[in-house]
Amino acid sequence: MRLVIIGGSGFLGGELVRQAVAARQRAAAGRKPIATYATRPGEAPAEAWHRLDLRDADRIDRLIADLAPCTLVNASSGHADWAVTADGAIRVAAAAARHGCRLVHVSTDAVFSGDRPDYDETCLPDPITPYGAAKAAAETAVRLLVPDSVIARTSLIIGDGDSVHERHVHDLATGRRTGVLFTDVVRCPVHVTDLAAALLELADSRATGIHHLAGPDAVTRHELGVLIAHRDGLDPARLPAGHHAGSPRPGPLTLRLNSATTQSRLRTRLRGAKEFLTTTPRTTTPRTTTPRPTAP
């Protein structure tokens, strides 16, 4: 049985590949991790790398047909590109249904508007951004096409210095770029190693339906930046603060993703930002320090 990680050259996808390879090495058996990329293979040692454009329905179907039976984890991100984020995810789900593959689809808290105090797995999407709308459309299609799939919503994904959010904080603190960190935008960050482990656990389980995989700490973007700065020896006073409310670019303010129900069913513990940003970085396998773009 193969484990196919779509978007394996991205930040989350690379960690999924690393953990899957490590698990196979420990057990000397198990699933063969195979990964896809959009522009270039990732650095994680997958069993094989395949170029895949999620806008190419025929290529998706041929690849999944060749690899089936398999478990698919769709960790791709086309951001607000509807052809990739929405239509691409639908093409993957349709191929998974045709060829009898289990599907774990990674979604986001951006499917919500922020109008509620918090969001658990029973809450229906009400997106207010193009990216959120594309991810919400993908969720709907996945649920209809592959009823026994897993849809895993998550929040800001943080690493040990190599996520886009951490690099942004470093650039602001060192003056390499201008901008502000919002004091009125709240999220529930999760560490990439915890998220990848939870996704692989769900992939290997009989779980179905919607699951939330975010950390328990709700922090503002600025608070997150201060935590990162303290961990990395930067001066938090150099991080400019600002408000998103009233910005010409719309977007939800407070998105508290409530993961308590999913966490109660997992062995993997999802740590909060106040924990994983104030403790020694934890890695499951040797990590690369070269940032990789998220691949569709």
HUCOR-V499782 format. One record per residue. N is the residue number from 1. PHI is phi in degrees with one decimal (none if undefined). NEAR is the number of other C-alpha atoms within 12 Angstrom. Layout:
N/PHI/NEAR, N/PHI/NEAR
//
This chain:
1/none/19, 2/-103.3/30, 3/-108.5/40, 4/-108.5/48, 5/-106.7/55, 6/-85.2/50, 7/85.2/47, 8/-68.4/49, 9/-89.0/42, 10/-82.5/40, 11/-63.1/44, 12/-68.7/49, 13/-58.4/47, 14/-62.0/48, 15/-68.6/49, 16/-59.9/48, 17/-62.0/47, 18/-58.7/39, 19/-69.0/38, 20/-65.9/43, 21/-64.5/34, 22/-62.3/28, 23/-64.7/23, 24/-66.5/22, 25/-66.8/19, 26/-65.1/14, 27/-89.3/12, 28/54.1/12, 29/-168.1/15, 30/94.0/18, 31/-72.9/30, 32/-86.7/32, 33/-78.1/40, 34/-118.9/41, 35/-130.3/48, 36/-117.0/45, 37/-144.5/37, 38/-97.2/29, 39/-118.5/21, 40/-154.7/23, 41/-62.3/30, 42/-77.4/38, 43/-92.4/29, 44/-67.7/37, 45/-82.7/30, 46/-67.3/35, 47/-59.6/27, 48/-158.7/24, 49/-116.5/29, 50/-128.3/30, 51/-73.6/26, 52/-145.6/35, 53/-102.8/32, 54/-70.6/38, 55/-88.8/24, 56/-104.5/23, 57/-62.6/23, 58/-64.1/18, 59/-64.2/21, 60/-58.9/33, 61/-64.6/29, 62/-64.7/20, 63/-65.5/31, 64/-68.4/39, 65/-62.0/23, 66/-67.9/19, 67/-94.3/29, 68/-68.4/26, 69/-75.2/24, 70/-157.8/31, 71/-109.3/41, 72/-103.5/52, 73/-115.0/46, 74/-91.5/53, 75/-105.8/48, 76/-74.9/44, 77/-147.7/40, 78/-105.1/33, 79/54.1/26, 80/-89.5/22, 81/-75.6/23, 82/-58.8/26, 83/-62.3/26, 84/-97.5/33, 85/-70.7/39, 86/-95.5/35, 87/-62.7/33, 88/-62.3/42, 89/-64.1/49, 90/-66.2/37, 91/-62.9/34, 92/-63.2/53, 93/-62.3/43, 94/-63.1/31, 95/-67.3/36, 96/-60.4/38, 97/-66.1/30, 98/-63.8/21, 99/-107.8/26, 100/69.0/25, 101/-97.7/35, 102/-71.7/41, 103/-129.7/50, 104/-115.0/47, 105/-108.2/51, 106/-89.3/47, 107/-118.4/43, 108/-148.5/45, 109/-68.8/50, 110/-67.6/41, 111/-73.4/37, 112/-109.3/39, 113/-88.4/31, 114/89.6/30, 115/-80.9/20, 116/-103.5/19, 117/-60.7/18, 118/-155.0/26, 119/-130.6/36, 120/-102.3/28, 121/-67.9/31, 122/-85.5/17, 123/-75.2/24, 124/-87.4/21, 125/-60.8/31, 126/-147.0/26, 127/-67.8/26, 128/-127.1/23, 129/-125.2/26, 130/-57.6/27, 131/-62.8/32, 132/-61.2/34, 133/-65.0/30, 134/-65.1/35, 135/-68.5/45, 136/-66.0/37, 137/-62.8/32, 138/-62.2/41, 139/-57.2/43, 140/-59.5/29, 141/-66.0/27, 142/-59.7/39, 143/-62.9/27, 144/-78.5/19, 145/-80.0/27, 146/-130.8/33, 147/-60.6/26, 148/-97.5/25, 149/-77.9/39, 150/-111.3/43, 151/-110.4/43, 152/-113.1/44, 153/-88.4/48, 154/-136.3/46, 155/-123.3/41, 156/-62.3/39, 157/-103.1/40, 158/-114.3/41, 159/-123.5/36, 160/-107.7/35, 161/117.0/33, 162/-111.9/30, 163/-86.9/32, 164/-63.2/25, 165/-68.3/31, 166/-67.8/34, 167/-64.3/26, 168/-63.4/29, 169/-62.4/43, 170/-61.2/34, 171/-64.9/26, 172/-68.2/29, 173/-69.1/31, 174/-101.0/20, 175/77.7/17, 176/-75.4/14, 177/-150.8/16, 178/-104.8/18, 179/140.1/21, 180/-136.6/24, 181/-107.3/33, 182/-72.7/29, 183/-95.3/24, 184/-120.8/27, 185/-111.0/30, 186/-113.5/32, 187/-136.9/41, 188/-120.2/40, 189/-61.7/47, 190/-131.8/44, 191/-82.0/44, 192/-60.2/43, 193/-69.3/40, 194/-66.7/37, 195/-62.9/43, 196/-61.9/42, 197/-62.8/34, 198/-66.7/44, 199/-63.5/49, 200/-67.7/43, 201/-63.6/30, 202/-63.7/36, 203/-61.2/38, 204/-86.8/27, 205/-99.3/20, 206/-98.7/17, 207/-62.6/25, 208/-138.9/24, 209/85.8/28, 210/-91.1/34, 211/-132.3/40, 212/-109.1/42, 213/-127.7/51, 214/-134.7/49, 215/-72.7/40, 216/-79.1/31, 217/-93.9/30, 218/-93.2/32, 219/-131.9/33, 220/-77.1/30, 221/-59.3/35, 222/-70.7/35, 223/-59.6/32, 224/-61.8/41, 225/-60.8/42, 226/-64.0/35, 227/-61.3/34, 228/-63.7/40, 229/-60.9/30, 230/-61.4/24, 231/-62.7/27, 232/-97.8/24, 233/73.6/19, 234/-98.2/22, 235/-86.6/22, 236/-64.4/25, 237/-66.2/20, 238/-86.1/25, 239/-89.9/34, 240/-71.3/28, 241/-106.9/26, 242/-161.6/20, 243/-114.4/21, 244/-86.5/24, 245/-56.7/16, 246/87.2/13, 247/-67.5/14, 248/-67.8/8, 249/-96.0/13, 250/-69.3/19, 251/171.5/29, 252/-67.6/31, 253/-90.4/33, 254/-98.6/30, 255/-124.4/38, 256/-94.7/40, 257/-85.4/43, 258/-85.0/33, 259/-106.4/38, 260/-60.1/24, 261/-65.0/19, 262/-64.1/35, 263/-58.8/29, 264/-65.9/16, 265/-105.5/20, 266/-108.0/26, 267/-78.1/16, 268/-66.1/23, 269/-96.4/28, 270/-90.2/38, 271/-78.9/33, 272/-86.4/32, 273/-60.4/38, 274/-68.8/28, 275/-91.6/23, 276/-75.2/32, 277/-97.3/32, 278/-125.6/21, 279/-125.7/17, 280/-62.0/12, 281/-52.4/25, 282/-107.4/20, 283/-127.4/21, 284/-94.6/23, 285/-144.8/23, 286/-56.0/20, 287/-102.0/27, 288/-85.6/22, 289/-97.0/16, 290/-85.7/19, 291/-63.2/24, 292/-121.0/28, 293/-69.6/28, 294/-73.1/31, 295/-101.9/34, 296/-68.4/41
//
